Amino acid sequence: MEIWDLYDKDGNVTGEKWERKFGNFREIPDGRYHLVSDILVHHADGSFLLTKRHTNKDVYPGFWEASAGGSAQQGENPLECAKRELFEETGIMSEEFELINRVFREPSHSLIYSYVAKVDCDKDSVVLQKGETTEYKWVDAAGLLEYARSDLAIKTNVERYKSFYDKIWVQLKIKYKIASKEDIDLLMGSRLEMLRVVNNLKDDYNFPEKLITASKEYFLTGGQTTILAFDEKKVIGCATISYIKVMPTFSHPTGKRAHLMNVYTKKEYQGQGIAFHMVSMLIEEAWNRGITEISLDATEAGHGLYEKLGFVDSDECMVLVKKD
């Protein structure tokens, strides 16, 4: 016997219970909902898990879906339900869940929480739950978007994850490159735009010639790496890491350190993971150069981004130390 808690239109538990039977969710009284958790599985290598629903399911039998999930049992909260359903339907465990959406569905009398679960499992270790799913496959980001646009997709599920799919679409669209001396005009343009924005300067502000000359000289001859992000031919983001040689210490015997700065994304492209990607590229470049510590001066808005990348607070700034 499977018992559900019922919820009101504000998402509060009413104290009422519902015994699940095949298809009887349609009989739940108006204004009452049962809790459901969706889980889109995102592997550390960038791929996503698709599963095929069993043909005996009372909803969307035989459809492919980009999520595990199901109804919460009595007493479960959304996250507890998500963890249990993920493990039951795939054999995968995760502690990293990002809530993407929460929505009420009147036809199914359901309150649905949609999560993305980050996993780093053996991709051949998926164990399908008998009676729930019959096949599985891993697809890359482009394959996920292709699935979402196909007739094989459950459209209501795609709608719930629309903001996430939009972010993936932007990430696939944006191209990145390590800037060279031939990109000096683009480098200067992005740098001055960034300075205008962070300092609230007018578009026609005239920068001191000394600053322009010194900045151009630094990009051409300084010890730095800059990433440029492009939407087609338009630069929409930049990030720079400056290399510093200091006196060696016991904890940093090479004396090779770096400072991250000039991280900027145009406003209309923010929140799409572009800065995360640029900084990740710079971190990898720094480690490859033998750098043992990266520092930065984080703004309040950027603090969360850098924490996700492993930076921690120090007395003066945030620091990322390479682990052996």
Wavefront OBJ file of the C-alpha trace (Angstrom):
o trace
v 0.000 0.000 0.000
v 1.328 3.452 -0.947
v 0.018 6.431 1.037
v 0.454 10.042 -0.058
v 0.192 13.245 1.939
v -2.107 15.808 0.337
v -1.186 19.473 -0.041
v -3.207 22.661 -0.508
v -2.703 25.291 -3.236
v -0.086 27.054 -1.074
v 2.029 23.914 -0.836
v 1.146 23.157 2.776
v 0.449 19.647 4.089
v -3.258 19.416 4.916
v -3.129 16.310 7.098
v -5.273 14.417 4.586
v -4.023 11.121 3.156
v -4.553 9.397 -0.178
v -4.112 5.713 -0.908
v -2.622 5.297 -4.338
v -4.251 2.945 -6.790
v -3.705 2.640 -10.535
v -4.773 5.925 -12.152
v -6.727 7.195 -9.154
v -4.668 10.386 -8.835
v -7.315 11.882 -11.137
v -9.851 11.412 -8.336
v -7.981 13.553 -5.818
v -10.364 16.369 -4.752
v -9.999 19.764 -6.399
v -7.624 22.027 -4.520
v -5.635 19.077 -3.226
v -2.326 17.824 -4.615
v 0.169 15.022 -4.052
v 3.905 15.692 -3.970
v 6.123 14.614 -6.867
v 9.887 15.003 -7.353
v 11.612 15.077 -10.762
v 15.352 14.472 -11.013
v 17.409 15.276 -14.106
v 20.723 13.419 -13.747
v 23.791 15.426 -14.804
v 27.060 13.510 -14.845
v 30.395 15.140 -14.004
v 31.559 14.496 -17.577
v 28.736 16.730 -18.898
v 26.346 14.012 -20.058
v 22.725 13.476 -19.034
v 20.705 10.351 -18.301
v 17.614 9.461 -20.347
v 15.340 6.576 -19.318
v 12.415 4.900 -21.074
v 9.215 4.520 -19.071
v 7.670 1.083 -18.771
v 4.743 0.422 -21.126
v 2.595 -0.478 -18.102
v 2.881 3.007 -16.541
v -0.443 4.820 -16.089
v 1.122 8.103 -17.291
v 3.168 8.417 -20.521
v 3.780 4.684 -21.014
v 6.781 3.917 -23.222
v 7.981 7.539 -23.396
v 11.604 8.540 -22.978
v 12.169 11.057 -20.193
v 15.095 13.113 -19.007
v 14.370 12.474 -15.368
v 13.925 9.913 -12.687
v 11.282 10.589 -10.084
v 7.889 9.862 -8.709
v 5.442 10.523 -5.906
v 6.496 11.214 -2.335
v 5.547 8.715 0.300
v 3.770 9.744 3.465
v 6.025 11.953 5.598
v 8.629 12.635 2.903
v 9.710 16.127 1.921
v 10.613 16.949 -1.720
v 14.362 16.404 -1.341
v 13.948 13.134 0.560
v 11.617 11.948 -2.182
v 14.119 12.977 -4.865
v 16.986 11.076 -3.238
v 14.905 7.931 -2.767
v 13.399 7.969 -6.269
v 16.781 8.567 -7.880
v 18.275 5.561 -6.110
v 15.255 3.297 -6.630
v 14.940 4.022 -10.340
v 18.627 4.195 -11.304
v 20.736 2.816 -8.464
v 22.522 6.196 -8.371
v 23.071 8.192 -5.190
v 23.693 11.924 -4.969
v 23.900 14.588 -2.287
v 24.098 17.511 -4.749
v 20.637 18.613 -5.861
v 19.723 21.958 -7.424
v 16.049 22.974 -7.372
v 15.073 24.211 -10.833
v 11.318 24.657 -10.571
v 8.196 24.108 -8.487
v 4.843 23.890 -10.218
v 1.265 22.721 -9.661
v -0.278 20.425 -12.281
v -4.074 20.446 -12.150
v -4.778 17.440 -14.442
v -2.646 15.150 -12.277
v -3.364 16.953 -8.970
v 0.364 17.144 -8.357
v 2.823 19.567 -6.794
v 6.072 18.924 -8.655
v 9.585 19.819 -7.517
v 12.114 19.586 -10.355
v 15.766 19.037 -9.450
v 19.080 18.552 -11.225
v 21.276 15.988 -9.460
v 25.039 16.139 -9.987
v 26.632 12.675 -10.037
v 30.052 11.162 -10.724
v 29.150 7.486 -10.867
v 30.209 4.645 -13.139
v 27.926 5.265 -16.106
v 27.501 1.524 -16.656
v 26.286 1.034 -13.084
v 22.709 2.224 -13.703
v 20.190 -0.262 -12.299
v 16.688 0.104 -13.721
v 13.726 -0.379 -11.388
v 11.450 -3.208 -12.442
v 8.080 -1.916 -13.585
v 9.298 1.672 -13.873
v 11.821 1.869 -16.728
v 13.087 -0.518 -19.407
v 16.064 1.228 -21.050
v 18.567 3.977 -20.407
v 21.175 5.970 -22.298
v 23.567 8.837 -21.652
v 23.533 11.820 -24.016
v 25.648 14.958 -24.271
v 24.217 18.462 -23.911
v 23.378 18.699 -27.615
v 21.665 15.313 -27.414
v 19.605 16.458 -24.450
v 18.364 19.504 -26.374
v 17.634 17.328 -29.403
v 15.585 15.026 -27.176
v 13.702 17.988 -25.666
v 12.634 19.147 -29.147
v 11.608 15.666 -30.323
v 8.222 13.957 -30.308
v 9.693 11.384 -27.915
v 9.905 13.912 -25.084
v 7.312 14.420 -22.360
v 6.506 18.050 -23.052
v 5.266 18.891 -19.568
v 8.607 17.712 -18.195
v 10.503 19.800 -20.758
v 8.450 22.851 -19.770
v 9.347 22.394 -16.104
v 13.049 22.400 -16.967
v 12.829 25.217 -19.515
v 15.168 27.568 -17.602
v 17.775 24.813 -17.375
v 17.463 23.914 -21.063
v 17.784 27.603 -21.964
v 21.035 27.776 -19.997
v 22.408 24.721 -21.815
v 21.434 26.228 -25.171
v 23.405 29.381 -24.349
v 26.389 27.347 -23.162
v 26.463 25.435 -26.452
v 26.092 28.634 -28.433
v 28.918 30.510 -26.683
v 32.474 29.917 -27.889
v 35.624 30.559 -25.873
v 39.227 31.236 -26.787
v 42.488 32.169 -25.133
v 43.231 35.649 -26.454
v 46.429 36.366 -28.381
v 48.193 39.593 -29.335
v 46.104 39.664 -32.514
v 43.034 40.143 -30.297
v 44.339 43.337 -28.698
v 41.442 45.491 -29.889
v 38.934 42.975 -28.507
v 40.901 42.721 -25.260
v 40.938 46.481 -24.783
v 37.292 46.832 -25.742
v 36.173 44.218 -23.205
v 38.437 45.627 -20.486
v 37.193 49.197 -20.866
v 33.575 48.031 -21.033
v 34.087 46.102 -17.812
v 35.617 49.161 -16.114
v 32.678 51.325 -17.205
v 30.148 48.871 -15.821
v 31.751 48.122 -12.447
v 32.533 51.816 -11.845
v 29.144 53.076 -13.090
v 30.736 55.257 -15.757
v 28.887 56.745 -18.703
v 29.281 55.180 -22.147
v 31.120 58.267 -23.400
v 33.547 58.409 -20.463
v 37.100 59.157 -21.622
v 39.649 56.971 -19.879
v 43.040 58.508 -19.018
v 45.500 57.899 -21.821
v 48.029 56.574 -19.300
v 45.581 53.827 -18.245
v 44.838 52.871 -21.843
v 48.507 52.741 -22.832
v 49.514 50.733 -19.755
v 46.614 48.311 -20.182
v 47.454 47.686 -23.821
v 51.127 47.161 -22.972
v 50.178 44.689 -20.251
v 47.984 42.626 -22.579
v 50.786 42.561 -25.151
v 53.761 41.866 -22.880
v 52.534 41.068 -19.375
v 52.404 37.664 -17.728
v 48.733 36.935 -18.153
v 46.146 34.745 -19.829
v 42.782 36.160 -20.878
v 39.739 34.201 -21.977
v 37.267 35.838 -24.355
v 33.712 34.537 -24.703
v 31.903 35.038 -28.020
v 28.319 34.922 -29.204
v 29.133 34.515 -32.883
v 31.525 37.450 -33.495
v 30.466 39.542 -30.496
v 32.573 39.475 -27.321
v 30.176 38.936 -24.416
v 32.602 38.084 -21.620
v 36.216 38.099 -20.492
v 38.362 36.892 -17.619
v 42.074 37.361 -16.910
v 44.607 35.637 -14.697
v 47.899 37.410 -13.914
v 50.966 35.368 -13.053
v 53.092 36.412 -10.087
v 56.549 35.240 -9.019
v 57.126 35.675 -5.286
v 59.622 34.393 -2.745
v 59.155 30.635 -2.280
v 57.684 29.367 0.974
v 57.301 25.946 2.575
v 53.694 25.731 1.398
v 54.480 27.157 -2.067
v 58.076 26.126 -2.829
v 57.988 27.294 -6.467
v 56.857 30.812 -5.619
v 54.497 30.655 -8.608
v 51.182 32.286 -7.802
v 48.424 33.986 -9.761
v 45.693 36.557 -9.295
v 42.297 36.326 -10.995
v 40.681 39.552 -12.180
v 38.787 41.227 -15.015
v 35.952 38.653 -14.817
v 33.018 40.138 -16.707
v 29.920 38.978 -18.576
v 27.460 41.261 -20.353
v 24.287 41.682 -18.312
v 22.013 39.917 -20.789
v 24.265 36.822 -20.683
v 24.699 36.604 -16.923
v 23.444 33.600 -14.976
v 24.196 31.196 -17.849
v 27.408 29.668 -16.522
v 29.684 31.722 -18.808
v 31.835 33.197 -16.040
v 32.109 29.754 -14.447
v 33.385 28.321 -17.724
v 35.918 31.120 -18.315
v 37.324 30.933 -14.799
v 37.489 27.126 -14.981
v 39.585 27.442 -18.134
v 41.927 29.894 -16.391
v 42.300 27.641 -13.346
v 43.286 24.719 -15.564
v 45.759 26.917 -17.447
v 47.280 28.087 -14.166
v 47.737 24.571 -12.810
v 49.356 23.555 -16.100
v 51.849 26.402 -15.672
v 52.880 25.160 -12.231
v 50.925 27.763 -10.269
v 50.258 26.630 -6.690
v 47.901 29.375 -5.450
v 45.304 31.610 -7.092
v 43.921 34.654 -5.319
v 41.139 37.079 -6.204
v 39.230 40.027 -4.799
v 35.626 38.820 -4.885
v 32.597 41.065 -5.033
v 29.566 40.070 -2.997
v 27.759 39.119 -6.213
v 30.602 36.883 -7.360
v 31.309 35.195 -4.040
v 29.032 32.222 -4.677
v 30.593 31.559 -8.093
v 34.089 31.342 -6.655
v 32.995 29.144 -3.769
v 31.606 26.655 -6.302
v 35.021 26.623 -7.963
v 36.750 25.805 -4.661
v 37.958 29.220 -3.498
v 37.870 29.850 0.242
v 38.002 33.047 2.257
v 41.263 34.269 3.718
v 42.018 37.321 5.850
v 42.546 39.551 2.817
v 40.917 37.857 -0.174
v 39.654 34.523 -1.506
v 42.246 31.902 -2.323
v 42.342 28.609 -4.197
v 45.289 26.358 -3.313
v 46.233 23.466 -5.603
v 45.905 20.092 -3.895
v 48.571 17.449 -4.375
l 1 2 3 4 5 6 7 8 9 10 11 12 13 14 15 16 17 18 19 20 21 22 23 24 25 26 27 28 29 30 31 32 33 34 35 36 37 38 39 40 41 42 43 44 45 46 47 48 49 50 51 52 53 54 55 56 57 58 59 60 61 62 63 64 65 66 67 68 69 70 71 72 73 74 75 76 77 78 79 80 81 82 83 84 85 86 87 88 89 90 91 92 93 94 95 96 97 98 99 100 101 102 103 104 105 106 107 108 109 110 111 112 113 114 115 116 117 118 119 120 121 122 123 124 125 126 127 128 129 130 131 132 133 134 135 136 137 138 139 140 141 142 143 144 145 146 147 148 149 150 151 152 153 154 155 156 157 158 159 160 161 162 163 164 165 166 167 168 169 170 171 172 173 174 175 176 177 178 179 180 181 182 183 184 185 186 187 188 189 190 191 192 193 194 195 196 197 198 199 200 201 202 203 204 205 206 207 208 209 210 211 212 213 214 215 216 217 218 219 220 221 222 223 224 225 226 227 228 229 230 231 232 233 234 235 236 237 238 239 240 241 242 243 244 245 246 247 248 249 250 251 252 253 254 255 256 257 258 259 260 261 262 263 264 265 266 267 268 269 270 271 272 273 274 275 276 277 278 279 280 281 282 283 284 285 286 287 288 289 290 291 292 293 294 295 296 297 298 299 300 301 302 303 304 305 306 307 308 309 310 311 312 313 314 315 316 317 318 319 320 321 322 323 324
